[in-house]
């Protein structure tokens, strides 16, 4: 009987250790998120972003200590909410410079319980500037350029259109990005890369569709780039 009790205790300890190794399923943590689609933005990005900080897996009996849950930003005032497990910023102006520069949003929170030591949790959300890509639909031009195209982060894979337009699809990628394999149009059709003329100019790779397409209506229309 004693042996069985020991086996149960040992099993519980093993499971607990495995949980700690796995991280978030068993241990308290704080997570910072943003309204950006990813934590990469194009060079010289300047825009409004809302950040949120959420505490997960608060141990039994612990609560958020008053005036300790806060977020701090690069060159922007701190956001604080004394006892909430979830806080959100007002829209924050995020500005980054050239390739590789960053903007940081960091979160700190202290959990307290009577007669127990405080637990301090921290997390950092890093926004990194990457070389931009360009895309759009415009009339055919035998000399590829980026005039009139929309810019986005160079690792972006979804092209968004909101207007009706006739012309050829342009996709211009940084040379550091992998080659395109295919593009999925708003109807789910797969367009192979062979449907595009290709050229490299300086450090940009130009993909120009070989025929005109037309987008109609005011609804959002998405093209998805596939690299594999």
ROKOL-820498 format. One line per 3 residues: number of its first residue (from 1); their letters; for each residue x, y, z of N, C-alpha, C, O. Coordinates in steps of 0.001 Angstrom, whole numbers. Layout:
% residues N
NUM> A> X:Y:Z:X:Y:Z:X:Y:Z:X:Y:Z; ...
This chain:
% residues 228
1> XXX> 833:-1202:0:0:0:0:872:1258:0:620:2200:-752; 1918:1260:869:2808:2402:916:3507:2609:-412:3704:3743:-849; 3879:1521:-1046:4557:1608:-2340:3676:2314:-3364:4153:3138:-4144
4> XXX> 2371:1980:-3354:1449:2602:-4302:1336:4098:-4057:1262:4876:-5009; 1321:4519:-2772:1253:5942:-2439:2478:6652:-2966:2377:7729:-3555; 3648:6046:-2755:4875:6653:-3248:4847:6785:-4767:5285:7793:-5321
7> XXX> 4324:5751:-5436:4248:5795:-6902:3377:6955:-7367:3704:7633:-8341; 2258:7183:-6659:1362:8272:-7036:2055:9617:-6841:1984:10489:-7707; 2729:9782:-5693:3424:11039:-5424:4509:11297:-6448:4639:12413:-6951
10> XXX> 5288:10274:-6761:6355:10415:-7755:5774:10776:-9115:6321:11619:-9826; 4667:10139:-9473:4023:10441:-10760:3579:11887:-10825:3745:12554:-11846; 3002:12377:-9705:2555:13767:-9673:3724:14729:-9819:3616:15740:-10513
13> XXX> 4836:14421:-9170:6017:15273:-9266:6557:15301:-10687:6962:16351:-11186; 6560:14138:-11338:7030:14064:-12723:6147:14903:-13626:6642:15637:-14480; 4828:14794:-13437:3896:15569:-14256:4074:17061:-14013:4021:17860:-14948
16> XXX> 4288:17437:-12742:4488:18842:-12425:5744:19378:-13092:5728:20463:-13673; 6831:18618:-13010:8081:19040:-13639:7923:19145:-15142:8451:20069:-15762; 7198:18202:-15735:6980:18244:-17183:6198:19487:-17549:6443:20108:-18584
19> XXX> 5230:19855:-16671:4452:21058:-16935:5299:22303:-16891:5138:23196:-17724; 6201:22377:-15931:7079:23535:-15827:7973:23626:-17049:8202:24709:-17588; 8479:22466:-17484:9329:22460:-18670:8554:22919:-19888:9093:23604:-20757
22> XXX> 7262:22531:-19947:6435:22921:-21070:6002:24369:-21001:5604:24959:-22005; 6085:24953:-19776:5816:26378:-19634:4391:26706:-19265:3967:26450:-18138; 3645:27268:-20198:2433:28013:-19907:1282:27185:-19355:374:27761:-18756
25> XXX> 1268:25851:-19526:133:25067:-19064:54:24985:-17548:-1023:24753:-17000; 1189:25174:-16853:1203:24964:-15418:1720:26159:-14631:1412:26285:-13446; 2470:27009:-15231:3074:28106:-14500:2431:29437:-14879:1991:29607:-16016
28> XXX> 2372:30382:-13939:1806:31692:-14272:2711:32437:-15243:3934:32320:-15174; 2117:33195:-16137:2899:34017:-17065:2049:35181:-17549:823:35165:-17432; 2720:36194:-18094:2028:37352:-18657:2395:37433:-20135:3552:37239:-20508
31> XXX> 1407:37720:-20964:1605:37740:-22410:1206:39100:-22968:141:39626:-22645; 2066:39660:-23804:1781:40943:-24468:1417:40671:-25920:2131:39953:-26620; 317:41237:-26367:-123:41107:-27753:-384:42493:-28324:-421:43480:-27589
34> XXX> -566:42560:-29645:-844:43849:-30287:-1859:43664:-31397:-2202:42540:-31765; -2337:44781:-31925:-3300:44741:-33022:-2616:44603:-34383:-3290:44580:-35413; -1299:44512:-34396:-584:44278:-35654:-782:42843:-36102:-932:41957:-35262
37> XXX> -786:42587:-37415:-907:41203:-37894:310:40356:-37558:199:39134:-37461; 1474:40984:-37377:2681:40282:-36950:3588:41282:-36262:3300:42478:-36260; 4681:40812:-35678:5584:41736:-34992:6694:42242:-35913:7714:42747:-35443
40> XXX> 6492:42107:-37226:7392:42716:-38208:6641:43803:-38962:5498:43602:-39374; 7278:44949:-39144:6686:46047:-39900:7718:46539:-40906:8912:46277:-40759; 7257:47247:-41917:8185:47761:-42913:9054:48872:-42335:8693:49521:-41353
43> XXX> 10195:49071:-42962:11097:50131:-42542:10357:51467:-42458:9488:51757:-43280; 10707:52265:-41468:10176:53615:-41272:8671:53614:-41030:7980:54582:-41347; 8173:52519:-40465:6756:52435:-40094:6431:53500:-39051:7207:53723:-38121
46> XXX> 5294:54149:-39207:4812:55144:-38261:3296:55002:-38207:2590:55464:-39103; 2800:54361:-37153:1364:54131:-37089:899:53857:-35674:1705:53692:-34758; -418:53810:-35508:-1023:53591:-34205:-1248:52100:-33960:-1780:51394:-34816
49> XXX> -837:51632:-32787:-967:50220:-32422:-1491:50141:-30991:-1052:50901:-30127; -2423:49230:-30738:-2926:49003:-29385:-2310:47725:-28827:-2303:46689:-29492; -1796:47801:-27612:-1175:46658:-26956:-2039:46187:-25789:-2728:46983:-25152
52> XXX> -1994:44879:-25519:-2697:44307:-24369:-1746:43405:-23593:-868:42761:-24168; -1935:43372:-22285:-1152:42498:-21415:-2122:41652:-20603:-3011:42187:-19941; -1954:40331:-20652:-2877:39412:-19988:-2105:38426:-19123:-1112:37844:-19558
55> XXX> -2575:38245:-17892:-1950:37291:-16967:-2700:35960:-17047:-3929:35920:-16984; -1940:34879:-17185:-2524:33539:-17271:-2033:32658:-16121:-956:32874:-15565; -2848:31667:-15782:-2498:30630:-14797:-2135:31218:-13430:-1122:30847:-12836
58> XXX> -2965:32129:-12944:-2718:32696:-11612:-2939:31603:-10566:-4012:31001:-10528; -1942:31337:-9715:-2090:30279:-8700:-3232:30559:-7737:-3593:31714:-7513; -3787:29528:-7182:-4902:29653:-6245:-4524:30559:-5073:-3474:30390:-4452
61> XXX> -5397:31518:-4785:-5180:32422:-3669:-4403:33674:-4014:-4380:34619:-3225; -3772:33705:-5161:-3005:34879:-5577:-3895:35869:-6331:-4842:35469:-7008; -3589:37142:-6212:-4269:38194:-6963:-3221:39178:-7472:-2070:39165:-7034
64> XXX> -3635:40020:-8395:-2732:41048:-8903:-2554:42119:-7835:-3532:42692:-7354; -1323:42383:-7472:-1016:43384:-6456:-1358:44775:-6983:-1124:45071:-8154; -1902:45613:-6135:-2357:46944:-6543:-1235:47743:-7197:-104:47784:-6714
67> XXX> -1590:48371:-8305:-687:49289:-9023:618:48643:-9495:1658:49300:-9554; 554:47356:-9829:1779:46694:-10304:1673:46168:-11727:2694:45838:-12330; 478:46080:-12278:343:45582:-13659:506:46765:-14598:-343:47656:-14636
70> XXX> 1587:46775:-15349:1865:47933:-16190:2544:47522:-17482:3137:46447:-17577; 2447:48400:-18480:3161:48226:-19737:3973:49483:-20002:3513:50601:-19768; 5185:49280:-20492:6058:50405:-20842:6483:50248:-22286:6591:49131:-22793
73> XXX> 6724:51360:-22945:6998:51348:-24378:8229:52187:-24694:8655:53013:-23887; 8787:51969:-25861:9896:52789:-26320:9420:54226:-26511:8602:54500:-27389; 9933:55144:-25689:9653:56586:-25811:8176:56932:-25713:7738:57925:-26295
76> XXX> 7388:56118:-24975:5955:56398:-24798:5616:56188:-23321:6187:55293:-22699; 4702:56984:-22730:4364:56816:-21313:3838:55426:-20980:3292:54729:-21835; 4014:55037:-19718:3581:53730:-19222:2062:53691:-19033:1437:54697:-18696
79> XXX> 1479:52492:-19261:67:52243:-18991:-30:51382:-17738:644:50356:-17654; -850:51770:-16760:-962:51007:-15514:-2422:50795:-15145:-3248:51691:-15319; -2739:49602:-14633:-4062:49317:-14088:-3833:48463:-12846:-3400:47315:-12950
82> XXX> -4121:49018:-11680:-3694:48426:-10424:-3990:46970:-10167:-3092:46248:-9734; -5213:46490:-10409:-5561:45148:-9953:-6174:44268:-11034:-6746:43222:-10728; -6064:44675:-12281:-6697:43912:-13352:-5740:42883:-13931:-4537:43129:-14020
85> XXX> -6273:41726:-14328:-5437:40697:-14967:-5259:40971:-16448:-4418:40349:-17096; -6050:41904:-16998:-5927:42270:-18409:-5914:43791:-18514:-6823:44456:-18016; -4890:44344:-19157:-4872:45781:-19408:-4578:46015:-20886:-3898:45223:-21538
88> XXX> -5107:47122:-21396:-4868:47493:-22792:-4475:48961:-22856:-4943:49780:-22065; -3627:49274:-23791:-3206:50653:-23968:-4202:51400:-24834:-4991:50786:-25553; -4168:52693:-24767:-4786:53485:-25818:-3898:53304:-27045:-2775:52818:-26913
91> XXX> -4365:53679:-28228:-3489:53539:-29398:-2148:54234:-29187:-2098:55424:-28876; -1070:53487:-29357:283:53991:-29151:926:54269:-30508:808:53456:-31426; 1596:55397:-30641:2313:55690:-31874:3615:54895:-31908:4522:55127:-31108
94> XXX> 3689:53960:-32839:4882:53129:-33002:5686:53673:-34183:5170:53794:-35294; 6935:53992:-33932:7818:54503:-34982:9097:53668:-34988:9749:53507:-33957; 9446:53141:-36156:10714:52423:-36297:11497:53046:-37451:10933:53717:-38314
97> XXX> 12793:52811:-37446:13643:53367:-38489:13937:52363:-39578:13041:51669:-40058; 15193:52290:-39965:15567:51390:-41060:15639:49945:-40588:15380:49639:-39425; 15993:49076:-41507:16030:47626:-41277:16732:47273:-39958:17844:47728:-39689
100> XXX> 16059:46455:-39147:16654:45968:-37918:16337:46770:-36680:16551:46282:-35570; 15829:47995:-36826:15474:48771:-35645:14211:48203:-35006:13407:47552:-35672; 14042:48457:-33701:12947:47827:-32969:12155:48825:-32137:12619:49926:-31837
103> XXX> 10951:48410:-31775:10100:49119:-30823:9684:48075:-29791:9228:46989:-30149; 9844:48408:-28497:9564:47436:-27446:8333:47828:-26640:8149:48993:-26286; 7490:46827:-26355:6375:46991:-25423:6566:45930:-24347:6422:44737:-24616
106> XXX> 6890:46359:-23132:7185:45410:-22061:6108:45459:-20988:5514:46505:-20726; 5871:44310:-20377:4828:44194:-19367:5426:43646:-18072:6300:42780:-18092; 4935:44171:-16946:5340:43687:-15620:4104:43608:-14738:3245:44489:-14769
109> XXX> 4024:42539:-13951:2916:42402:-13010:3394:41608:-11798:4190:40679:-11927; 2902:41982:-10630:3238:41270:-9401:1986:40604:-8852:937:41235:-8722; 2108:39317:-8531:1011:38569:-7913:1309:38410:-6429:2449:38143:-6048
112> XXX> 285:38574:-5586:504:38476:-4143:-510:37538:-3490:-1625:37345:-3973; -66:36964:-2367:-913:36094:-1554:-447:36218:-106:753:36258:166; -1396:36277:813:-1060:36421:2229:-138:35291:2674:-404:34117:2416
115> XXX> 938:35660:3338:1905:34726:3916:2709:33958:2871:3371:32971:3191; 2647:34418:1619:3416:33778:552:4255:34841:-158:3869:36009:-195; 5397:34444:-722:6219:35430:-1448:5524:35915:-2716:4762:35178:-3341
118> XXX> 5800:37163:-3084:5236:37708:-4322:5817:36971:-5529:6928:36444:-5479; 5041:36949:-6608:5494:36395:-7883:5534:37541:-8886:4511:38178:-9137; 6688:37807:-9453:6849:38892:-10424:6971:38291:-11821:7825:37441:-12073
121> XXX> 6106:38744:-12720:6082:38242:-14088:6432:39359:-15057:6009:40499:-14865; 7194:39050:-16088:7548:40044:-17103:7458:39424:-18495:7554:38208:-18658; 7274:40281:-19487:7250:39833:-20872:7535:41042:-21768:7204:42175:-21418
124> XXX> 8148:40789:-22922:8473:41868:-23855:7971:41502:-25250:8208:40394:-25731; 7287:42424:-25886:6830:42275:-27273:7718:43177:-28128:7744:44392:-27935; 8439:42585:-29065:9392:43335:-29882:8882:43465:-31308:8597:42465:-31968
127> XXX> 8769:44696:-31778:8398:44974:-33168:9684:45315:-33925:10439:46195:-33512; 9923:44621:-35020:11169:44784:-35757:10904:45307:-37158:9992:44838:-37839; 11694:46272:-37585:11582:46819:-38940:12268:45895:-39934:13409:45481:-39724
130> XXX> 11575:45577:-41009:12142:44732:-42061:12065:45473:-43390:11310:46434:-43538; 12857:45012:-44352:12846:45632:-45675:11443:45499:-46274:10842:44431:-46164; 10905:46541:-46898:9526:46471:-47397:9392:45682:-48692:10344:45501:-49451
133> XXX> 8159:45219:-48906:7758:44684:-50196:6739:45653:-50773:6299:46572:-50083; 6359:45459:-52033:5381:46332:-52684:4430:45472:-53516:4830:44451:-54076; 3187:45890:-53589:2229:45156:-54413:1127:46085:-54898:917:47170:-54354
136> XXX> 434:45634:-55930:-671:46425:-56451:-1102:45931:-57811:-518:45004:-58372; -2129:46562:-58328:-2618:46276:-59680:-2611:47585:-60446:-3218:48565:-60015; -1939:47604:-61562:-1868:48823:-62364:-1640:48454:-63825:-1316:47303:-64121
139> XXX> -1802:49405:-64746:-1608:49114:-66166:-201:48581:-66446:759:48925:-65757; -106:47743:-67465:1174:47129:-67817:2227:48192:-68148:1951:49172:-68840; 3426:47971:-67637:4555:48843:-67918:5756:47948:-68177:6168:47191:-67298
142> XXX> 6316:48026:-69365:7408:47142:-69736:8668:47389:-68902:9563:46545:-68856; 8732:48550:-68244:9850:48842:-67345:9340:48787:-65912:8740:49756:-65445; 9561:47683:-65197:9003:47529:-63848:9496:48606:-62886:10675:48962:-62886
145> XXX> 8587:49115:-62074:8954:50043:-61004:7925:49911:-59893:6943:49184:-60041; 8138:50597:-58794:7230:50467:-57653:6278:51654:-57525:5567:51772:-56527; 6259:52532:-58527:5372:53692:-58495:3913:53254:-58400:3461:52421:-59185
148> XXX> 3181:53810:-57447:1766:53521:-57310:1444:52241:-56578:273:51885:-56449; 2460:51534:-56091:2226:50282:-55380:2112:50526:-53879:2601:51530:-53362; 1464:49600:-53194:1320:49654:-51740:2520:48978:-51092:2952:47919:-51545
151> XXX> 3055:49572:-50049:4185:48965:-49350:3708:48206:-48121:2684:48541:-47526; 4464:47183:-47750:4160:46367:-46571:5463:45749:-46090:6491:45847:-46760; 5413:45112:-44926:6607:44433:-44422:7031:43355:-45402:6194:42673:-45994
154> XXX> 8358:43205:-45570:8889:42295:-46582:8526:40847:-46402:8586:40080:-47363; 8141:40430:-45177:7740:39041:-44956:6224:38863:-44983:5706:37825:-44573; 5517:39886:-45471:4062:39810:-45597:3669:38776:-46648:4321:38670:-47687
157> XXX> 2603:38012:-46386:2173:36993:-47355:749:37209:-47854:303:36488:-48747; 22:38184:-47301:-1364:38425:-47717:-1480:39821:-48310:-1167:40812:-47650; -1931:39897:-49561:-2112:41166:-50259:-3588:41537:-50207:-4443:40755:-50620
160> XXX> -3887:42733:-49698:-5275:43137:-49481:-5659:44262:-50429:-4941:45254:-50559; -6810:44094:-51093:-7335:45120:-52001:-8761:45452:-51593:-9514:44566:-51190; -9133:46715:-51692:-10473:47134:-51287:-11261:47796:-52413:-12458:48040:-52259
163> XXX> -10621:48088:-53528:-11299:48832:-54589:-11430:48000:-55856:-10750:46987:-56020; -12301:48433:-56741:-12426:47812:-58061:-11309:48350:-58945:-11052:49554:-58967; -10657:47473:-59660:-9504:47913:-60446:-9210:46911:-61555:-9437:45711:-61398
166> XXX> -8705:47413:-62673:-8311:46578:-63806:-6832:46809:-64073:-6371:47950:-64096; -6101:45746:-64269:-4684:45873:-64589:-3939:44593:-64281:-4540:43528:-64141; -2637:44704:-64178:-1801:43538:-63923:-1307:43546:-62473:-965:44589:-61916
169> XXX> -1282:42361:-61891:-843:42219:-60514:675:42313:-60441:1386:41555:-61101; 1160:43242:-59639:2586:43407:-59375:2886:42932:-57955:2167:43271:-57016; 3935:42159:-57806:4460:41795:-56484:5964:42030:-56531:6670:41448:-57355
172> XXX> 6446:42891:-55638:7870:43238:-55631:8429:42897:-54253:8007:43464:-53245; 9372:41975:-54218:9893:41464:-52950:11363:41816:-52760:12103:41957:-53733; 11784:41959:-51505:13220:42135:-51252:13976:40902:-51744:13446:39791:-51726
175> XXX> 15201:41103:-52176:16003:39999:-52680:16250:38940:-51615:16513:37782:-51941; 16167:39329:-50336:16430:38396:-49241:15289:37413:-48995:15475:36414:-48299; 14099:37685:-49562:12939:36823:-49374:12990:35663:-50370:13463:35818:-51496
178> XXX> 12499:34507:-49944:12495:33318:-50801:11661:33552:-52059:10745:34375:-52038; 11956:32849:-53152:11174:33000:-54385:9720:32557:-54205:9425:31656:-53419; 8829:33197:-54938:7419:32810:-54922:7235:31485:-55667:7848:31253:-56709
181> XXX> 6385:30628:-55115:6022:29382:-55783:4687:29530:-56492:4520:29072:-57622; 3730:30178:-55817:2411:30402:-56410:1690:31487:-55626:2133:31912:-54559; 550:31929:-56191:-289:32938:-55542:-1724:32437:-55578:-2192:31968:-56616
184> XXX> -2424:32533:-54453:-3827:32124:-54385:-4692:33371:-54527:-4537:34322:-53759; -5606:33378:-55507:-6433:34563:-55742:-7639:34575:-54807:-7833:33611:-54067; -8462:35638:-54812:-9587:35738:-53878:-10616:34613:-54012:-11383:34363:-53082
187> XXX> -10637:33939:-55153:-11588:32835:-55351:-10997:31486:-54964:-11661:30457:-55087; -9746:31487:-54494:-9105:30241:-54098:-8341:29549:-55214:-7800:28461:-55017; -8293:30175:-56387:-7547:29590:-57491:-6051:29764:-57270:-5609:30809:-56792
190> XXX> -5272:28745:-57617:-3828:28796:-57456:-3184:29248:-58765:-3319:28592:-59798; -2485:30373:-58703:-1797:30917:-59877:-319:30547:-59759:358:31037:-58854; 201:29695:-60649:1613:29300:-60550:2540:30468:-60861:2145:31414:-61542
193> XXX> 3753:30403:-60369:4705:31486:-60598:5025:31633:-62087:5479:32691:-62521; 4788:30571:-62873:5024:30645:-64313:4087:31629:-65007:4312:31996:-66160; 3018:32063:-64295:2084:33046:-64860:2604:34470:-64710:1931:35418:-65117
196> XXX> 3784:34633:-64137:4359:35953:-63905:5670:36111:-64680:6474:35183:-64762; 5866:37295:-65241:7189:37657:-65751:8046:38021:-64546:7543:38567:-63564; 9330:37724:-64618:10203:37934:-63468:11421:38753:-63860:11995:38576:-64934
199> XXX> 11803:39660:-62957:13003:40456:-63200:13598:40848:-61855:12870:40982:-60872; 14900:41031:-61803:15578:41510:-60596:16245:42842:-60910:17045:42951:-61839; 15902:43846:-60123:16487:45179:-60312:17049:45638:-58970:16313:45789:-57995
202> XXX> 18348:45854:-58934:19062:46212:-57708:18788:45121:-56669:19213:43982:-56861; 18085:45442:-55566:17860:44443:-54512:16406:43999:-54442:15971:43463:-53423; 15643:44219:-55525:14228:43866:-55539:13922:42850:-56631:14472:42902:-57731
205> XXX> 13024:41922:-56294:12561:40918:-57253:11158:41307:-57708:10248:41441:-56890; 10987:41488:-59016:9710:41923:-59584:8965:40734:-60198:9503:40016:-61041; 7708:40541:-59756:6814:39559:-60353:5657:40331:-60988:4952:41068:-60299
208> XXX> 5462:40168:-62282:4417:40878:-63021:3562:39859:-63767:4058:39138:-64632; 2267:39803:-63423:1382:38833:-64066:1338:39057:-65569:1380:40196:-66035; 1255:37982:-66315:1327:38045:-67777:31:38503:-68439:4:38692:-69656
211> XXX> -1032:38685:-67678:-2292:39148:-68260:-3023:40050:-67264:-2734:40033:-66068; -3969:40832:-67774:-4761:41716:-66926:-5764:40919:-66107:-6252:39877:-66543; -6066:41421:-64917:-7157:40884:-64101:-8029:42062:-63688:-7608:43216:-63772
214> XXX> -9242:41764:-63242:-10130:42832:-62780:-10719:42446:-61439:-11193:41323:-61262; -10691:43376:-60491:-11315:43195:-59192:-12529:44103:-59139:-12445:45276:-59504; -13654:43573:-58690:-14886:44358:-58656:-15447:44389:-57239:-15137:43531:-56413
217> XXX> -16272:45388:-56976:-16917:45513:-55673:-16034:46199:-54653:-14836:46389:-54862; -16661:46572:-53531:-15946:47292:-52477:-15534:46389:-51324:-14952:46857:-50345; -15833:45088:-51433:-15457:44173:-50365:-13950:43919:-50383:-13286:44138:-51397
220> XXX> -13417:43454:-49246:-12001:43124:-49166:-11684:41930:-50053:-12426:40947:-50087; -10581:42031:-50762:-10145:40947:-51652:-8702:40600:-51303:-7860:41489:-51174; -8415:39306:-51149:-7106:38880:-50682:-6407:37976:-51699:-7012:37070:-52272
223> XXX> -5124:38246:-51905:-4236:37331:-52629:-3215:36833:-51612:-2678:37619:-50832; -2947:35533:-51619:-2005:34956:-50664:-781:34419:-51398:-901:33625:-52331; 388:34860:-50968:1645:34399:-51577:2077:33096:-50903:2051:32971:-49679
226> XXX> 2476:32131:-51736:3004:30875:-51214:4467:30746:-51617:4824:30900:-52785; 5295:30463:-50634:6723:30315:-50898:7171:28858:-50908:8341:28567:-51156; 6241:27942:-50637:6581:26517:-50643:5342:25698:-50931:5412:24470:-50980
